[in-house]
Amino acid sequence: MAAAAATFHDAELAAGLPAERPEAGRRSFWTGTPEIYFSKAIDNSRLVKMEDPQRNREMKHFGTALACLFLLVFTYAWQHFKAIEYGYQIESAKRELSERTEMNHALRLEDASLRDPERIDVLARRMGLVPPQPGQVIRMDVGAAEGQGPVMASVEPVTGIPGR
């Protein structure tokens, strides 16, 4: 050790570096033996790997377990995202149903107001129409009123309505 330290100290002096003398209370930077590393090229090309059947079996089991876990995780994720998507579709359908219900209610109110007989009478009088004379109105649903049921065709002669 002393020889290595002396050699290092001598190399510093030869390089022209100022020599530092360790003082009494101070330790030197080099406290131990200098370590020297050598690299050696190792040729493993002649080595042959031996198959380990137990290791192969363990790796197959591990791969199968990992594949099952992967499948389960992705199945869960797929179900989760589908549930979220169906939730959005249900909310959209509910919103559309409420909009159509409101529209249906508004249309029924409009239909009822348009079918009002007093309103129709006022509009007819404005256009110059008069109420029908007795005998001018022919009811088409007379057969249904008598309880005979619907009539598909009949052989009765057609009576003409005299013109004006």
C-alpha positions in Angstrom: 0.0 0.0 0.0 2.8 2.4 0.8 4.4 1.5 -2.5 1.3 2.3 -4.4 0.8 5.6 -2.6 4.5 6.5 -3.1 4.2 5.7 -6.8 1.1 7.9 -7.1 2.9 10.7 -5.2 5.9 10.4 -7.5 3.7 10.5 -10.6 2.2 13.8 -9.3 5.6 15.3 -8.8 6.7 14.2 -12.3 3.6 15.7 -13.8 4.5 19.0 -12.2 1.5 19.1 -9.9 2.0 20.6 -6.5 2.6 18.0 -3.8 0.2 18.0 -1.0 1.4 16.7 2.3 -1.2 15.2 4.5 -1.4 17.2 7.7 -1.7 15.7 11.1 -5.5 15.9 11.4 -6.4 15.4 7.8 -6.7 12.2 5.9 -5.5 11.6 2.4 -7.9 11.1 -0.5 -6.5 7.7 -1.2 -7.3 5.7 1.9 -7.1 2.2 0.5 -5.5 0.1 -2.2 -6.3 1.4 -5.7 -8.6 -0.9 -7.6 -7.8 -1.9 -11.1 -10.4 -3.5 -13.4 -9.6 -5.6 -16.4 -12.2 -6.5 -19.1 -12.1 -10.0 -20.5 -14.1 -11.1 -23.5 -16.1 -14.3 -22.8 -17.0 -16.5 -25.8 -20.3 -18.4 -25.0 -20.9 -19.5 -28.6 -20.0 -23.1 -27.9 -22.5 -23.3 -25.0 -25.7 -25.3 -25.7 -28.8 -24.4 -23.7 -30.4 -27.4 -22.2 -34.2 -27.6 -22.2 -35.9 -27.7 -18.8 -39.3 -29.4 -19.1 -40.4 -28.2 -15.7 -39.5 -24.6 -16.5 -41.4 -24.9 -19.9 -44.5 -26.3 -18.1 -44.3 -23.4 -15.6 -44.0 -20.9 -18.4 -47.0 -22.4 -20.3 -49.1 -22.2 -17.1 -48.0 -18.7 -16.5 -48.8 -17.7 -20.0 -52.2 -19.3 -19.8 -53.0 -17.6 -16.5 -51.8 -14.3 -17.9 -54.0 -14.7 -21.0 -57.0 -15.6 -18.8 -56.4 -12.5 -16.7 -56.0 -10.3 -19.8 -59.3 -11.7 -21.1 -61.2 -11.1 -17.9 -59.9 -7.6 -17.5 -60.8 -6.6 -21.1 -64.2 -8.3 -20.8 -64.9 -6.3 -17.6 -63.7 -3.1 -19.3 -65.9 -3.8 -22.4 -69.0 -4.4 -20.2 -68.3 -1.3 -18.2 -68.0 0.9 -21.2 -71.0 -0.7 -22.8 -73.0 0.0 -19.6 -72.0 3.6 -19.8 -73.0 3.8 -23.5 -76.3 2.2 -22.8 -76.9 4.6 -19.9 -76.4 7.5 -22.4 -78.7 5.9 -24.9 -81.4 5.4 -22.2 -81.2 9.0 -21.1 -81.4 10.1 -24.7 -84.5 7.9 -25.3 -86.1 9.3 -22.1 -85.5 12.9 -23.2 -86.9 12.1 -26.7 -89.9 10.4 -25.1 -90.7 13.4 -22.9 -90.3 15.8 -25.9 -92.6 13.7 -28.0 -95.1 13.4 -25.2 -95.2 17.2 -24.9 -95.6 17.4 -28.7 -98.4 14.9 -28.6 -100.2 16.8 -25.9 -99.8 20.1 -27.8 -101.1 18.4 -31.0 -104.1 17.0 -29.2 -105.0 20.4 -27.8 -104.6 21.9 -31.3 -106.8 19.1 -32.7 -109.5 19.7 -30.1 -109.5 23.4 -30.8 -109.7 22.9 -34.5 -112.6 20.4 -34.2 -114.7 22.8 -32.1 -118.1 23.0 -33.8 -118.6 26.7 -32.8 -115.3 27.7 -34.5 -116.2 25.7 -37.6 -119.7 27.4 -37.7 -118.1 30.9 -37.4 -115.6 30.1 -40.2 -118.3 28.7 -42.4 -120.6 31.8 -42.0 -117.6 34.0 -42.9 -117.1 32.1 -46.1 -120.8 32.5 -47.0 -121.9 29.0 -46.2 -125.5 28.4 -44.9 -126.8 25.5 -42.8 -128.1 22.5 -44.9 -131.7 22.3 -45.8 -133.7 19.3 -44.5 -133.2 16.3 -46.8 -129.8 17.5 -48.0 -127.8 15.5 -45.5 -127.5 11.8 -46.2 -126.0 9.7 -43.4 -123.6 7.0 -44.5 -123.5 5.1 -41.3 -127.2 4.1 -41.2 -126.4 0.4 -41.5 -124.1 0.5 -38.6 -126.7 2.3 -36.4 -129.3 -0.5 -37.1 -126.9 -3.1 -35.8 -126.5 -5.0 -39.1 -122.7 -4.6 -39.0 -120.5 -3.3 -41.8 -121.8 -3.6 -45.3 -119.3 -4.3 -48.0 -121.5 -4.1 -51.1 -125.2 -3.8 -51.8 -127.5 -4.3 -54.7 -129.8 -1.4 -53.9 -130.4 1.1 -56.6 -128.6 4.4 -56.3 -130.9 7.4 -55.9 -129.7 10.6 -57.4 -129.8 13.9 -55.6 -131.5 16.5 -57.6 -129.3 19.4 -58.6 -130.1 23.0 -58.2 
